[in-house]
Amino acid sequence: MTIHLSDEELIKQAKKGDERAFAHLVQRYESLVYSFAFKMCRDEEKASETWQDTFVNVFRKLHQFDGRSKFTTWLYTIVTNNCRMKRRQRKLDQASVSIESPAESHDDADHDQTAQTIPSWKETPLDSMMDKELRTLLDDAIQQLPYDYRVVFVLRDVEGMSAEETGKILKLSVPAVKSRLRRARVFLREHLNPYMTS
């Protein structure tokens, strides 16, 4: 049965036109794709559209997947590109703020001490109302991040990707990933600080 096959075998069979193999690939990764799309746009309708667009792209371009990276890396790349295109179409970037720091030295790209970690998205022993309020504030702050910084933050701090894997997905150097992550964390910390210290 195809359901028990590895990704590599399913991809090989799907490339030969096996519709069941492709259906199993979709089934295996549909929740990952939808979850990541939702974390990026925080909107069910847009996440569903991105989910659909992603698997249409996978179906059309599967022959281009050469197996040099993990299949999930390729999937994340497609989702990221689809989210970016949707943002451009809807011109939502106007709502985001600039967090660029032109005077910042590139030499400190590896120093993360200025970026204390923001509260975890995982369940905490906080009172449920406070937890819900904090999540809402965090969601709002994340939505204000420019897209290029938000995607790095979500991949690294929410999805748990390494800097190397994030760099492959976004076609960025590791120092660039670290620099964007640091700026995103500082921005979010500043936005959440009044809540955390009140």
N, C-alpha and C positions, 0 to 999 in steps of 0.2 A: 504493500500500500504506500502511496506517495506521501501520506501524512507523516510517516516516520522517517522520511529521508532527510539528509542534511540540506542546508541552504544550497550548497554547491551542486548537489544532485538535482534539487528542484529547479535551480536556475538553468542547469544544463538541459533538463527535459523541457522546461518552458521555452527555451530558445529554439527548440525543435518543433514548437507548436503544441505542446501538451497543455491543454487548457486546465486540466485538473491540477497539474503541478503549479501553474500560475495562481490558481485559486487558493491553493494551500499556502503559497508565499504571502498572498494578501491576508489570509486568515491569521497567519503567524505574526504579521507585523502591523495589522490594522490599528490595534490599540496603541502601539508605540507612536505611530504616525499621527493619530488623532490627538493623543495626549500632548505631544510636542507642539503640534499646530495650535492647540488651545492655549498652551502656556505662552506662546508667542503673541497671539492676538486677543486672548481673553474674551472670545466671542464664539458661541456655539455654531452660528451660521457660517462664519468665516472659516472656522476650524473644519467644518464638514466639507465646505467647498475645497479647502486646501487638501483634505484627505482624498477627495475624489480626483482632483487635479494631479496629485502625487502618483496615484496608482495608474492613471492614464499615461503619465510620463514614463513610469516604470515599464508599462506594457509596450509603449512605443520604442523605448530606448534600451530595453534589456540586452539587446545584442551588443550594445556599446560597453556593457559592464564587463571588465576584463579580469576581475577577481584579484587585482593587485592591492586593493583596500578591502576592508570588511564590507559586507553587503549593507550593514546598518549605517556605516559611514556614508555610503552612496545615498542611502535613503534620507538621512539627515540633510545632506547637501541639497537634494531635490526639494524637500519640505522648506528648507531655508530660502531657496530661490523662489519658490511659489509664494511664500509669505511676503518676500520682498517685492515681487511683482504686484501683489494685491495692494500693498501699501502705496506703491507708486500710482496705481490706477485710482485709488481713493484719495490720494494726496493727504494722507494722515500725518505725514512727517511735520506738517506745520505746527501740530500740537506738541511736538517734542521740543525739549530745550537743548541748547548746546552745552556740552560738558568738556569741550576741548580745552586743553591747557597749552597754548602755543609755546609758552616759556619753559615748559617742562623739559628737562634733559632726558634724552633717550637712554643715557647711561644708567638711569635708575629704574629701568623697565623690569628688572628682576627683584626689586625691593618691594615686598608687599606689606611691610610693617605699618605703612600709613593707612592701609585698608583693613580695618578690623572687620571681622565677619559680621554680616547682618543676621538678624534672627533666622533660625532655620525654618524651612517650610514644613518640616516634619512636626507631628503632634508633640506638644510640650505639656507639662503639668500646669500651665497657666489656666486661669479661670476661662471657661469657654467663651464668654462674652468678650473678654479682653483679647483672646486669641483671634476671634472672628474680626474684631476691630483692627487688630494689627495686620491681619492678612489683607483686609480691605485697603488699609493704608499702604501696605507693601505693593499690592497689585496696582494701585494708583501711581505710586512712585515708579514702578517698573514700566508702566505705560508711558511715562514721561521721558524715559531714556530714549535717546536716538536709537533707531533700529540696529545699527551696527554694534552698539554697545549692549543692547538688550539681548541680542542673539548669543553673544559671548557669555553674558551672565547666566542665561538660561542653560546653555550647554554645559558650562563649567559648574555652577553652583546648584542648579536644579536637577539637571540630568546626570551630573557626576562624571562628565567626560574629563579626560586628561587635557592638558594644554596642547599636547602633540596631536591628539585626536581632533580637538576643536580646530586647530590650525589646518588639518587636512580637510575638514568639512568646509571651512570658510576660505580656504586657500590663503592663509595668513601665516607669517612666521610665528614661532613660539613667543619671542619678545613682544610682538604686536598683540598677541592674545593676552599676555600677562598685563600689558599696559592698559588695554581696553577694559579688562576685568577689574583692575585696580581702580580706574576712574569710575566705573559703574558702581563698585562697592562704596567708594567715597561718596558719590552722589546719593546713593540710597541711604547710607548711614546718616548723612546730613538731613535728609528728608524725614527719617524716622527718629532722629535724635530728640526732638521735642516730646514725642510720645514716650520714648524710653526713659527720659529723665524727669518727666512730670510727676 
